[in-house]
Structures are given as C-alpha cells and as structure tokens.
Amino acid sequence: MTFSTLKTHLKSLPCGKKLNHSVYIVEESLQIVDNQLYAFIADLKTRVEAGSEYNIIKFFTNEFKVSWLSYPDFFNIPHPGLKKSFTLNIATGKTRKFNYDKSINPPILHRKEIFLHPGHPDIETFSKLTKQEESYGLYENPRTIGFKLNWEKLLEDKKLSYKDNLLIEIQITDIPKVSSNPVIDRHKTAISRYNFSKPVQTILEYNLLEETESFFDYGCGLGDDLCGLSAMGYSCSGWDPVHKKDEKKLNADVVNVGFVLNVIENPEERIEVLHEAYNLTKKLMVVTTLLTNDLTTVNPTPFKDGFLTNRNTFQKYYEQSELQQFIEDTLNTSAIPAGPGVFYVFKDPVAGQSFLASRSRRKIDWESISLKLYPDRAERKKIVEDQLIEQNEKMVKSFWNTMVELGRIPLLEEFKQLPELTSKVSSVKRLRAIFIERYGADTIKKAYDMRKNDLLVYLALSNFKKRVPFKHLSKGLQTDIKTFFGSYKLGVDEGMTTLFKIGDPDLITTLSEKTSFGYHDQQALFIHKSLKNDLDPVLRIYIGCAGLFYGDLDNADIIKIHKASGKVTLLIYDDFEGKKLPELHQRIKVNLKNQRIDFFNHKSSTNPQLLHDKDKFR
C-alpha cells in the first residue's frame, strides 16, 4: 500500500479521532470498518514484532508512519494512561519504542467514543460521559488536559470525581488539608554565573540570535545571562517567579527555558510552563535540564519523580531520550538535541532543517587549495577583466569564497551583492569561468565533492527518524539538493543507501583502517573532534547518528569509533588544548544498535586518567 492510498483510506474512515496530522483508532474497530487497511497494518505489526499489548493505532497523515499505542485500561477506566508506544517509519523501516511505566504523568485519552466503530456497544456510555464533562467545562482549555496529573488537578478544582463511567460532584469539607509534602525552596536553585550558561553558549556558537532579534529568558534566576547579552548589544528581557517576578513575560524570537523544568516538583506544572514558554516563542525555544549523570549526591532523598537536596530544593534528573520524548509529547513537535540536556524547538520546520544542514557543512578555505597547482595565470588574463576585478576585488573574492563554500553559484539570498557584482564586473557564469582559469578546475571540483558529501551526510541524518518534507527545506537547501543530486528523491535515496551502510561492521572496519589520520588500535579509531568532517561520508554518518542521540559532537575532545560493535564513545578532557597531559573527566558511550547513551564520570583527585601524546589523535 502506498502513502497516497493509505491517506485515501483514512479520509473515508467513518470513525477515529482525527487531528491535524494524525488519526487514532482502536485496532479492533479498524478491522470492522476497513479490513484492507487493517490487513496492511497487521502485517507490518507482525513484521516489526510489535506485541499484542498495543491496542490503538495512530496514523500520521503528513508522513508515511504509524504508531501502535498500548492503553491496557481503555475499556475499564474513564481516561486510560499510555503505557507504551511503538513507532514505525514505513518509508525508511526505522522504529522507535518508548515505555511510560516510570512516568507519573503519562498522556491520557479523552472522548473514547470516537475511537470506536459505529455500533460499538460502549459508544453510548462513553458519549454520555463526554457530554457530562463538556457541561462542566472540562474541555475549555485542551492544551494541558491530555496528561494524567493535569486532568486530576482540574477535577479537584471543580470538585468532581468518577463513579464507574459517570462524573459525580463531591463534597469538600471546610477542614483544611494537611499535606505531607514539604514546601520547596525553589528560589535557592538560582546561582550566580561568571560566564554564559550552557544553553546561551550554544545559541551564540551556532549564531542563532541575530543582532536585530529579541531574546527572552523564561526563569532567568539572578539574570546573569541577560546582563552578558545586554553588554554585547542584544535586545533581551527575562522573568523569574522570585527574582524578577514584576517583569512582563514577553514574546521574543529566541526564548530560553534553561534549567527550569528540573526544579519544578509538580509534573503537571512543567507541562504548563513548557506550553507558556513555547507560546512566547517566535523562532526558537531552547530547553535545558540536568541529566541523570549530573546526580552527584550520595543517597539522595527521593521525592515524586526526582529528589530533594540538602538545601530543600527539588531536582528532576532526565535521561536524554526521556527529555526529548517529554518535549515532543507536550508540544506535538520535533525537539532537536543540541548537546547533553539541551534541545532546540524551532517554530518553523524549515528553520529546523536549515540548522541540521548547517551542522553538516564545513567551512572551506579555498585559497589553501587553489593557486599552487595552477601558477601560470598571466597567460589567461584579460586586461579589462583584470581591471574590473582589481577595482572590485573585495566583492569578487567574497563571491568566489561563497561559491566555493556552497560548491555552486550562490542565489541572491545567499549573496546580497549579486546585482551589484554582475552590473560592475561580469555575469556569474563568466566569474565562475575566471575562477577556474585562475585557480584550476580541480579546485572547484574539490569544493563540489566536499559539499556533495556534506549534503549526503545531512540527508542521511535528517531522514534518520522520519522523512523531512521538501517544503520544509530552505530555498538554498532545495537548490543544493537539485544541483548535486538532481532531485530530492534521488538525494534522499542516496542518503538512505549510505545510511544503511553503517550497519556493516566489515565496512566500518575497512574505512576506519583506511583513514590516514588519528590513532588506531585493533578495536577502534580515535580522532580529534576537528577531524570528524574529514572522514569518509559513511564514517561521518556513523558518528553523526551518535550526535542525533547525544547532541553536538564538538562537546567532546576525542571521538572513538568502535569498528565492530556499533558504538561511538565521546571522551571529554579537562582543558584538552591547554594542558600537556589533560585529565579525562567524562566518557559518553552511544550504542547505535539499541539507541542507548551511558555516561561515565572519571573525575578523580586521587587517580586521574591522563592522556599522553595527545597530538597523535590529530
């Protein structure tokens, strides 16, 4: 069944919860209303070995993808919670599993009657409950009610409960509640900083905050990030419930939610905060929390889904994948890992894809690979062209630099001086020809090959989890793909073919051993992070997949490519560049086969692991 045929079937379904980009239906009901679609999905379910516990199917209408969801209490309680999810990208064959057993605030279902086929005996019971809930105004704010604790809090506020499948009013006595929960001192989590916080550093490093754009710090604490950005000339503001409670919450191009969610002890409040911050965002929201490897307290005191500290503050330590799933479940959009505990949420999917593409692009110093091979330029110069080029040397060299960096003639959006250049000097085709005459065809071919490899890596990694629609790419990226691959389909096909090669341990071993730089041993290849883009495209994709789960690989100093085990290890040292014998502080092992990240803390005052001969990794 093709994606087009599947969407035709979904449009004709007489039941199912239909949202903007998805359709939910009980599996047994699908068999009754569309046996052909059911047979197709049942066959896929068998092939990927999704178990019988999955009883609800979620179809994606904007991509060729399906999820099986486990709601074991669907028929037993009014609003059942999600226990497991199993997602299959039918186009690529990639799967993703997530278990909600440890979540105290899982997603829940409402309006169960629309999940069932017409004539189902439970429709009348479920419909009656929905009408009751509507009459009490429980669906007036649908943004956060899709989670267990948020729904229970709403019921409590309205003095409501359930008896079987009916909503009932309950009496609240005048006797105040005696809570056993401690009062958390959230304000004590704010700290003074003498440099930018981790999320703000990544924003500046990736140049994601333009001089003309605004910045808002949601939960800014003492405001040290704001002071630093203001000193650099940025327009910024912030709000904090304790230290800047009188400031307004303002819309901004970039909104930072840095180390906020992890200090909120109420899981339902985290959802509300995330939604509020996202609604303030125009371009990019950055979400940062502590991770489990940041937990250093011995025998901490468990509290709810986190821990109490000896300062009477709360900390929730997330797994990297757990934080990503929480953001995506809450906002129903993609979260891009930018580093350990740091995720980017772009409002515009085009901007998100442009960011991912930029991480696969290398800066090329074209002058270093040019004239040495072709010193005899004088014979091919023309007097008039020489004069025009000399008069406009800065603009011409800037054009050539952009052309070599892109591997093609730039668009107007990529080189703003294009009209002025062509009117004063020559056409872009002639300027390209002059460049080849001066610096040789080999120079532009090297640039072309390098840029095509960069794009190949991007296409493989960006489509690793799901197919990215062509319309979500920037105009420049669309032009790149058409120039280097002929069409988006051909580019994605080549990218996915290359992606699948990383599963061949013999090929990974061969390519690793052929690499002329770095340090080799029998099991692995070790390279400095600065050399990762000089690897063969297959090895770049291999370590790039690790980056999809971990974040920016530049956080590490040494990258270890395991030749046969499907793993990538990232080694972080204390002042790698400054110290002759840097000390190993952290080791992160990414298992690509089971998509697991393990963090190992190696900080030691008594027996440090020192790195000898660090230059051999370059």
C-alpha positions as CSV (number, residue, x, y, z in Angstrom):
1,M,0.0,0.0,0.0
2,T,1.4,3.4,-0.9
3,F,1.2,6.5,1.3
4,S,-1.3,8.1,-1.1
5,T,-3.5,5.0,-0.9
6,L,-3.3,4.9,2.8
7,K,-4.4,8.6,3.1
8,T,-7.4,7.8,0.9
9,H,-8.4,5.0,3.2
10,L,-8.0,7.3,6.3
11,K,-10.2,10.0,4.7
12,S,-13.1,7.5,4.3
13,L,-13.0,6.1,7.8
14,P,-16.4,6.6,9.5
15,C,-14.7,6.8,12.9
16,G,-11.4,7.6,14.6
17,K,-10.0,10.7,16.4
18,K,-8.9,12.9,13.5
19,L,-6.4,15.7,14.3
20,N,-4.4,18.0,12.0
21,H,-1.7,15.5,11.2
22,S,-2.9,12.2,12.7
23,V,-5.8,9.7,13.1
24,Y,-6.3,7.5,16.1
25,I,-8.5,4.3,16.1
26,V,-8.9,1.2,18.2
27,E,-7.3,-1.7,16.3
28,E,-10.4,-4.0,16.5
29,S,-12.6,-1.2,15.2
30,L,-10.3,-0.7,12.2
31,Q,-10.8,-4.4,11.3
32,I,-14.5,-3.8,11.1
33,V,-14.6,-0.5,9.1
34,D,-11.7,-1.1,6.7
35,N,-10.4,-4.7,6.5
36,Q,-7.9,-3.9,3.8
37,L,-6.2,-1.2,5.8
38,Y,-6.3,-3.4,8.9
39,A,-4.6,-6.3,7.0
40,F,-1.9,-4.0,5.8
41,I,-1.2,-2.6,9.3
42,A,-1.5,-6.1,10.9
43,D,1.1,-7.4,8.5
44,L,3.5,-4.5,9.5
45,K,2.8,-5.1,13.1
46,T,3.8,-8.8,12.8
47,R,7.0,-8.0,10.8
48,V,8.3,-5.5,13.4
49,E,7.2,-7.7,16.3
50,A,5.0,-5.1,18.0
51,G,3.3,-7.1,20.7
52,S,-0.4,-7.8,21.2
53,E,-0.5,-5.2,24.1
54,Y,-0.7,-2.4,21.6
55,N,-4.5,-1.9,21.1
56,I,-4.7,1.6,19.5
57,I,-3.3,2.7,16.1
58,K,-2.0,6.2,15.4
59,F,-1.7,7.0,11.7
60,F,0.4,10.0,10.6
61,T,-1.2,11.9,7.7
62,N,1.8,14.1,6.9
63,E,4.3,11.3,6.6
64,F,4.4,7.5,5.9
65,K,4.5,6.5,9.5
66,V,2.4,4.6,12.0
67,S,2.4,4.1,15.8
68,W,1.0,1.3,17.9
69,L,-0.1,2.5,21.4
70,S,-0.7,0.5,24.5
71,Y,-3.7,1.6,26.6
72,P,-4.5,-1.6,28.6
73,D,-7.3,0.1,30.6
74,F,-9.1,1.6,27.6
75,F,-12.4,0.0,28.4
76,N,-12.0,-0.1,32.2
77,I,-11.5,3.4,33.3
78,P,-12.8,6.8,32.1
79,H,-9.4,8.2,30.9
80,P,-6.7,5.5,30.5
81,G,-3.0,6.3,30.5
82,L,-0.5,5.4,27.8
83,K,1.9,2.6,28.8
84,K,4.0,2.0,25.7
85,S,4.4,3.3,22.2
86,F,6.0,1.6,19.1
87,T,6.5,3.8,16.1
88,L,7.4,2.6,12.6
89,N,8.5,4.9,9.7
90,I,7.1,2.8,6.9
91,A,9.2,4.7,4.3
92,T,12.6,4.0,5.9
93,G,11.9,1.0,8.2
94,K,13.1,2.8,11.3
95,T,11.4,2.0,14.6
96,R,11.3,3.8,17.9
97,K,10.0,2.5,21.3
98,F,9.2,4.3,24.5
99,N,8.0,3.0,27.8
100,Y,5.9,5.2,30.1
101,D,6.0,2.9,33.2
102,K,8.2,5.2,35.1
103,S,6.2,8.3,34.2
104,I,3.9,9.7,37.0
105,N,2.2,12.0,34.4
106,P,1.7,10.0,31.2
107,P,-0.6,11.0,28.3
108,I,-4.2,10.1,28.7
109,L,-7.2,9.7,26.4
110,H,-10.5,11.7,26.2
111,R,-13.6,11.3,24.0
112,K,-13.1,7.5,23.8
113,E,-16.3,7.0,21.8
114,I,-14.8,8.4,18.6
115,F,-12.1,5.8,18.7
116,L,-14.7,3.1,18.1
117,H,-16.6,1.8,15.1
118,P,-20.3,2.8,14.7
119,G,-22.5,0.4,16.6
120,H,-19.9,-0.5,19.2
121,P,-21.8,-1.3,22.5
122,D,-19.7,1.1,24.6
123,I,-20.2,4.2,22.5
124,E,-23.4,5.3,24.3
125,T,-21.6,5.0,27.7
126,F,-18.5,6.9,26.6
127,S,-20.6,9.6,24.8
128,K,-22.7,10.2,27.9
129,L,-19.5,10.8,29.9
130,T,-18.1,13.2,27.3
131,K,-21.3,15.3,27.3
132,Q,-21.1,15.5,31.1
133,E,-17.5,16.6,31.0
134,E,-18.4,19.2,28.4
135,S,-21.2,20.6,30.5
136,Y,-18.8,21.1,33.4
137,G,-16.4,23.0,31.1
138,L,-13.6,20.4,31.4
139,Y,-12.6,20.8,27.8
140,E,-12.4,24.6,27.7
141,N,-8.5,24.6,27.8
142,P,-7.4,21.5,25.9
143,R,-3.8,22.4,25.9
144,T,-2.7,20.5,29.0
145,I,-5.6,18.2,29.9
146,G,-4.0,15.3,27.9
147,F,-1.8,14.4,30.9
148,K,-2.9,12.4,34.0
149,L,-1.9,14.8,36.8
150,N,-3.1,17.9,34.9
151,W,-6.5,16.2,34.4
152,E,-6.8,15.1,38.1
153,K,-5.9,18.7,39.3
154,L,-8.7,20.1,37.1
155,L,-11.2,17.6,38.5
156,E,-10.1,18.5,42.0
157,D,-10.5,22.2,41.4
158,K,-14.0,21.7,40.1
159,K,-14.9,19.3,42.9
160,L,-15.6,16.3,40.6
161,S,-14.8,12.6,40.6
162,Y,-16.0,9.4,38.9
163,K,-18.2,6.6,39.8
164,D,-17.7,3.9,37.1
165,N,-18.2,5.8,33.8
166,L,-20.1,8.7,35.3
167,L,-19.0,12.1,36.5
168,I,-20.1,13.0,40.0
169,E,-19.8,16.0,42.3
170,I,-18.0,15.6,45.6
171,Q,-18.2,17.5,48.8
172,I,-15.1,19.3,50.0
173,T,-15.1,19.8,53.8
174,D,-14.1,23.1,55.4
175,I,-11.3,21.3,57.3
176,P,-8.0,22.3,55.6
177,K,-5.9,19.6,54.1
178,V,-2.8,18.5,55.9
179,S,-0.2,18.0,53.3
180,S,2.8,15.7,54.0
181,N,4.7,17.4,51.1
182,P,7.4,19.8,52.1
183,V,7.5,23.4,50.9
184,I,10.2,23.5,48.3
185,D,12.6,26.5,48.3
186,R,12.8,26.9,44.5
187,H,14.5,30.3,44.8
188,K,17.6,28.7,46.2
189,T,18.3,27.0,42.9
190,A,19.3,30.3,41.3
191,I,23.1,30.7,41.1
192,S,25.5,33.5,40.2
193,R,27.3,33.0,36.9
194,Y,30.6,34.4,35.7
195,N,30.1,33.2,32.1
196,F,27.2,32.4,29.9
197,S,25.0,29.3,30.8
198,K,25.3,26.2,28.6
199,P,22.1,26.9,26.5
200,V,23.1,30.5,25.9
201,Q,26.6,29.4,24.8
202,T,25.1,27.1,22.2
203,I,22.8,29.8,20.9
204,L,25.8,32.2,20.4
205,E,28.1,29.4,19.0
206,Y,25.5,28.5,16.3
207,N,24.7,32.2,15.6
208,L,21.0,31.6,16.3
209,L,20.5,35.0,17.8
210,E,20.8,37.8,15.3
211,E,21.6,41.4,16.4
212,T,18.2,42.5,15.3
213,E,16.4,39.7,17.2
214,S,15.0,39.6,20.7
215,F,15.8,37.2,23.5
216,F,13.6,36.3,26.5
217,D,14.9,34.3,29.4
218,Y,12.0,32.3,31.0
219,G,13.0,31.6,34.6
220,C,16.1,33.9,34.4
221,G,17.2,33.5,38.0
222,L,19.6,36.3,39.0
223,G,19.8,37.5,35.4
224,D,23.5,37.0,34.7
225,D,22.8,35.7,31.1
226,L,20.7,38.9,30.5
227,C,23.5,41.1,31.7
228,G,26.0,39.5,29.5
229,L,23.8,39.6,26.4
230,S,22.9,43.2,27.1
231,A,26.6,44.1,27.3
232,M,27.0,42.6,23.8
233,G,24.2,44.8,22.4
234,Y,21.4,42.3,22.2
235,S,17.8,43.2,23.0
236,C,16.9,40.9,25.8
237,S,14.5,40.6,28.8
238,G,13.6,38.0,31.4
239,W,11.2,36.9,34.0
240,D,11.6,34.8,37.2
241,P,9.0,33.9,39.8
242,V,11.2,35.1,42.6
243,H,14.0,37.4,41.4
244,K,12.2,39.2,38.6
245,K,8.5,38.5,39.3
246,D,7.4,42.0,38.4
247,E,8.8,41.8,34.8
248,K,6.4,41.0,32.0
249,K,6.5,37.8,30.0
250,L,7.3,39.0,26.5
251,N,7.2,37.4,23.1
252,A,10.7,37.0,21.6
253,D,12.5,35.5,18.7
254,V,14.5,33.2,21.0
255,V,13.1,32.0,24.3
256,N,15.4,30.2,26.8
257,V,14.0,27.8,29.3
258,G,17.3,27.0,31.0
259,F,17.3,24.6,34.0
260,V,13.7,25.5,34.8
261,L,11.8,22.2,34.3
262,N,14.2,20.2,36.5
263,V,13.5,22.4,39.6
264,I,9.7,22.2,39.4
265,E,8.4,19.4,41.7
266,N,4.9,19.3,40.1
267,P,4.9,17.3,36.8
268,E,1.7,19.0,35.8
269,E,3.2,22.4,36.2
270,R,6.1,21.5,33.9
271,I,3.7,21.0,31.1
272,E,2.0,24.3,31.7
273,V,5.4,26.1,31.8
274,L,6.6,24.4,28.6
275,H,3.4,25.5,26.7
276,E,3.6,29.0,28.0
277,A,7.2,29.4,27.0
278,Y,6.5,27.9,23.6
279,N,3.6,30.3,23.0
280,L,6.0,33.2,23.7
281,T,8.4,31.9,21.1
282,K,8.6,33.4,17.6
283,K,11.6,31.5,16.1
284,L,13.4,29.2,18.6
285,M,12.9,27.8,22.1
286,V,15.8,26.3,23.9
287,V,15.0,23.8,26.7
288,T,17.8,22.6,29.1
289,T,17.7,20.4,32.1
290,L,20.0,18.4,34.3
291,L,20.7,14.8,33.2
292,T,21.0,11.6,35.3
293,N,24.8,11.8,35.1
294,D,24.7,15.2,36.8
295,L,23.4,13.5,40.0
296,T,26.4,13.6,42.4
297,T,24.7,13.5,45.8
298,V,25.2,10.2,47.7
299,N,22.0,8.6,48.9
300,P,19.7,11.5,47.8
301,T,16.2,11.7,49.2
302,P,13.6,10.5,46.6
303,F,10.6,12.8,46.1
304,K,7.9,12.3,43.5
305,D,9.8,11.7,40.2
306,G,13.0,13.4,41.4
307,F,15.0,14.1,44.6
308,L,15.1,16.6,47.5
309,T,18.5,18.2,48.1
310,N,20.0,19.1,51.5
311,R,19.2,22.8,50.6
312,N,15.5,21.9,50.5
313,T,15.3,22.3,46.7
314,F,14.0,19.8,44.2
315,Q,15.8,18.3,41.2
316,K,14.4,16.1,38.5
317,Y,17.2,14.4,36.5
318,Y,16.2,13.4,33.0
319,E,17.6,10.8,30.6
320,Q,18.4,12.4,27.3
321,S,15.7,10.4,25.4
322,E,13.2,11.0,28.2
323,L,13.6,14.8,27.9
324,Q,13.2,14.6,24.1
325,Q,10.0,12.4,24.4
326,F,8.6,14.7,27.1
327,I,9.0,17.9,24.9
328,E,7.6,16.1,21.8
329,D,4.6,14.6,23.7
330,T,3.8,18.0,25.3
331,L,4.2,20.2,22.2
332,N,3.5,17.7,19.4
333,T,6.5,18.9,17.5
334,S,10.2,17.9,17.0
335,A,12.9,18.5,19.5
336,I,16.5,18.6,18.2
337,P,19.3,17.6,20.5
338,A,22.0,20.3,20.6
339,G,24.0,18.8,23.5
340,P,23.6,16.8,26.7
341,G,20.3,18.0,28.2
342,V,19.9,20.8,25.6
343,F,17.2,20.7,23.0
344,Y,16.1,23.1,20.2
345,V,12.5,23.5,19.3
346,F,12.0,25.6,16.1
347,K,8.6,27.1,15.4
348,D,9.3,26.8,11.6
349,P,10.3,23.3,10.4
350,V,12.3,25.0,7.6
351,A,14.5,26.7,10.1
352,G,15.0,23.4,11.9
353,Q,16.1,21.6,8.8
354,S,18.4,24.6,7.9
355,F,20.0,24.2,11.3
356,L,20.6,20.5,10.9
357,A,22.1,21.1,7.4
358,S,24.4,23.8,8.8
359,R,25.8,21.3,11.3
360,S,26.9,19.0,8.4
361,R,28.6,21.8,6.5
362,R,32.3,22.5,6.6
363,K,34.0,25.9,6.2
364,I,36.3,25.8,3.2
365,D,39.4,27.9,2.9
366,W,39.5,27.9,-0.9
367,E,42.8,29.8,-1.0
368,S,44.6,26.9,0.6
369,I,43.7,24.5,-2.2
370,S,44.0,26.8,-5.2
371,L,46.8,28.5,-7.0
372,K,49.6,26.1,-6.1
373,L,48.5,23.7,-8.9
374,Y,48.0,26.5,-11.4
375,P,50.6,29.2,-11.1
376,D,50.6,30.4,-14.7
377,R,47.6,32.7,-14.5
378,A,49.0,35.6,-16.5
379,E,48.6,33.9,-19.9
380,R,44.8,33.7,-19.4
381,K,44.1,37.1,-18.0
382,K,42.3,39.7,-19.9
383,I,43.2,43.3,-19.3
384,V,39.7,44.6,-18.9
385,E,38.6,41.8,-16.7
386,D,41.7,42.3,-14.6
387,Q,41.0,45.9,-14.1
388,L,37.3,45.3,-13.2
389,I,38.3,42.6,-10.8
390,E,41.0,44.7,-9.2
391,Q,38.6,47.6,-8.8
392,N,36.0,45.3,-7.1
393,E,38.5,42.8,-5.6
394,K,36.8,42.6,-2.2
395,M,33.3,41.9,-3.7
396,V,34.7,39.4,-6.3
397,K,36.7,37.4,-3.7
398,S,33.7,37.4,-1.4
399,F,31.6,35.9,-4.3
400,W,34.2,33.3,-5.1
401,N,34.5,32.4,-1.4
402,T,30.8,31.9,-1.2
403,M,30.7,29.9,-4.4
404,V,33.4,27.5,-3.3
405,E,31.8,27.1,0.2
406,L,28.5,26.2,-1.5
407,G,30.0,24.2,-4.3
408,R,27.8,26.1,-6.7
409,I,26.8,29.6,-7.9
410,P,25.1,31.3,-5.0
411,L,21.5,32.6,-5.0
412,L,20.6,36.2,-4.4
413,E,19.5,35.3,-0.9
414,E,23.0,33.8,-0.3
415,F,25.0,36.7,-1.8
416,K,23.2,40.0,-1.4
417,Q,25.7,41.9,-3.7
418,L,24.9,39.7,-6.7
419,P,23.1,42.5,-8.7
420,E,25.9,45.0,-8.0
421,L,28.6,42.4,-8.9
422,T,27.1,41.5,-12.2
423,S,26.5,45.1,-13.2
424,K,30.1,46.2,-12.3
425,V,32.1,43.2,-13.3
426,S,30.6,40.4,-15.3
427,S,28.0,37.6,-15.3
428,V,28.1,34.9,-12.6
429,K,28.9,32.2,-15.3
430,R,31.9,34.3,-16.5
431,L,33.1,34.9,-13.0
432,R,33.0,31.2,-12.3
433,A,35.0,30.6,-15.5
434,I,37.6,33.2,-14.4
435,F,37.9,31.5,-11.1
436,I,38.6,28.1,-12.9
437,E,41.1,29.8,-15.2
438,R,42.9,31.3,-12.2
439,Y,42.7,28.5,-9.7
440,G,42.0,25.5,-11.8
441,A,39.1,23.1,-12.3
442,D,40.4,20.8,-9.7
443,T,39.8,23.5,-7.0
444,I,36.1,23.8,-7.8
445,K,35.7,20.1,-8.2
446,K,37.1,19.5,-4.7
447,A,34.7,22.1,-3.4
448,Y,31.8,20.4,-5.3
449,D,32.7,16.9,-4.0
450,M,33.1,18.2,-0.4
451,R,29.8,20.0,-0.5
452,K,28.0,17.0,-2.0
453,N,29.4,14.8,0.7
454,D,28.2,17.3,3.3
455,L,24.7,17.2,1.8
456,L,24.8,13.4,1.7
457,V,25.6,13.3,5.4
458,Y,22.8,15.8,6.1
459,L,20.2,13.9,4.0
460,A,21.1,10.6,5.8
461,L,20.9,12.1,9.3
462,S,17.9,14.4,8.8
463,N,15.8,11.4,7.5
464,F,17.1,9.0,10.1
465,K,13.9,9.2,12.2
466,K,11.4,10.4,9.7
467,R,11.1,11.7,6.2
468,V,11.5,15.5,6.1
469,P,9.1,17.1,3.6
470,F,10.9,19.0,0.7
471,K,8.8,22.1,1.5
472,H,10.3,22.3,5.0
473,L,13.8,23.0,3.5
474,S,15.1,26.5,2.8
475,K,15.3,27.7,-0.8
476,G,19.1,27.4,-0.6
477,L,19.0,23.9,0.6
478,Q,16.4,23.0,-2.0
479,T,18.8,24.4,-4.7
480,D,21.7,22.5,-3.2
481,I,19.9,19.2,-3.4
482,K,18.7,19.8,-7.0
483,T,22.2,20.9,-8.1
484,F,24.1,18.0,-6.5
485,F,21.6,15.1,-6.8
486,G,19.1,16.1,-9.5
487,S,16.0,15.8,-7.3
488,Y,15.1,15.4,-3.6
489,K,14.0,11.8,-4.1
490,L,17.4,10.8,-5.6
491,G,19.2,12.7,-2.9
492,V,17.2,11.0,-0.1
493,D,17.6,7.6,-1.7
494,E,21.4,8.0,-1.9
495,G,21.5,9.3,1.6
496,M,19.5,6.4,3.0
497,T,21.6,3.9,1.0
498,T,24.7,5.4,2.6
499,L,23.0,5.4,6.0
500,F,22.2,1.7,5.8
501,K,26.0,1.0,5.2
502,I,26.8,1.9,8.8
503,G,25.2,-1.4,9.8
504,D,28.0,-3.3,8.1
505,P,30.8,-3.8,10.6
506,D,33.2,-5.0,8.0
507,L,32.8,-1.8,6.0
508,I,33.2,0.3,9.2
509,T,36.4,-1.6,10.0
510,T,37.8,-1.2,6.4
511,L,37.0,2.6,6.3
512,S,38.5,3.1,9.7
513,E,41.7,1.3,8.9
514,K,42.0,3.3,5.6
515,T,41.7,6.6,7.5
516,S,45.2,8.2,7.3
517,F,44.9,10.3,10.4
518,G,44.0,9.7,14.1
519,Y,45.1,6.9,16.3
520,H,44.3,3.3,15.5
521,D,44.2,0.2,17.7
522,Q,42.7,-3.2,17.0
523,Q,39.2,-2.3,18.1
524,A,38.8,1.4,17.3
525,L,39.8,4.6,15.5
526,F,40.4,7.6,17.8
527,I,40.3,11.1,16.2
528,H,40.3,14.7,17.5
529,K,36.9,16.4,17.0
530,S,38.3,18.8,14.5
531,L,38.9,16.0,12.0
532,K,35.4,14.5,12.1
533,N,34.3,16.2,8.8
534,D,37.4,14.9,7.0
535,L,36.2,11.3,7.5
536,D,34.7,9.2,4.7
537,P,30.9,10.0,4.4
538,V,29.9,6.6,5.8
539,L,32.0,7.2,9.0
540,R,30.7,10.8,9.2
541,I,27.1,9.4,9.2
542,Y,28.2,6.7,11.7
543,I,29.3,9.2,14.3
544,G,26.5,11.6,13.2
545,C,23.9,9.1,14.3
546,A,25.6,9.3,17.7
547,G,25.1,13.0,17.6
548,L,21.4,12.6,16.9
549,F,21.0,11.0,20.3
550,Y,23.7,12.9,22.2
551,G,23.8,16.4,20.6
552,D,26.7,18.4,19.3
553,L,29.8,16.2,19.0
554,D,32.0,19.3,19.4
555,N,31.3,19.0,23.1
556,A,33.8,16.1,23.1
557,D,37.6,16.3,22.6
558,I,38.2,12.8,21.2
559,I,35.8,10.7,19.2
560,K,36.3,6.9,19.4
561,I,34.8,4.9,16.5
562,H,34.3,1.3,17.5
563,K,34.9,-0.8,14.4
564,A,32.7,-3.8,15.0
565,S,30.3,-3.2,17.9
566,G,28.1,-0.4,16.6
567,K,29.2,2.1,19.2
568,V,30.7,5.6,19.4
569,T,32.4,6.8,22.5
570,L,33.0,10.5,23.3
571,L,35.9,11.5,25.5
572,I,35.9,14.8,27.4
573,Y,39.1,16.1,29.0
574,D,39.9,18.9,31.4
575,D,41.5,21.7,29.2
576,F,42.5,19.4,26.3
577,E,44.1,22.2,24.4
578,G,45.8,24.0,27.3
579,K,47.3,21.1,29.2
580,K,50.2,18.8,28.1
581,L,48.6,15.9,30.0
582,P,44.8,16.6,30.0
583,E,42.8,14.6,32.5
584,L,39.8,12.5,31.4
585,H,36.6,13.9,33.1
586,Q,33.8,12.2,31.2
587,R,33.1,9.3,28.9
588,I,29.9,9.0,26.9
589,K,29.2,5.7,25.2
590,V,26.5,5.8,22.5
591,N,25.2,2.4,21.4
592,L,23.7,2.8,18.0
593,K,22.1,-0.6,17.9
594,N,19.8,-0.1,20.9
595,Q,19.9,3.7,20.9
596,R,21.2,3.9,24.4
597,I,23.5,6.5,26.0
598,D,25.7,5.7,29.0
599,F,27.5,8.4,30.9
600,F,30.7,7.7,32.9
601,N,32.2,10.2,35.3
602,H,36.0,9.9,35.5
603,K,36.8,12.9,37.6
604,S,39.3,11.8,40.3
605,S,41.5,13.7,42.6
606,T,43.5,10.7,43.6
607,N,43.9,8.6,40.5
608,P,43.3,10.8,37.4
609,Q,43.4,9.2,33.9
610,L,45.9,11.3,32.0
611,L,46.2,11.4,28.2
612,H,49.7,11.0,26.8
613,D,50.8,12.0,23.3
614,K,47.6,13.9,22.5
615,D,48.9,15.1,19.2
616,K,48.7,11.5,17.8
617,F,44.9,11.9,17.6
618,R,45.1,14.8,15.1
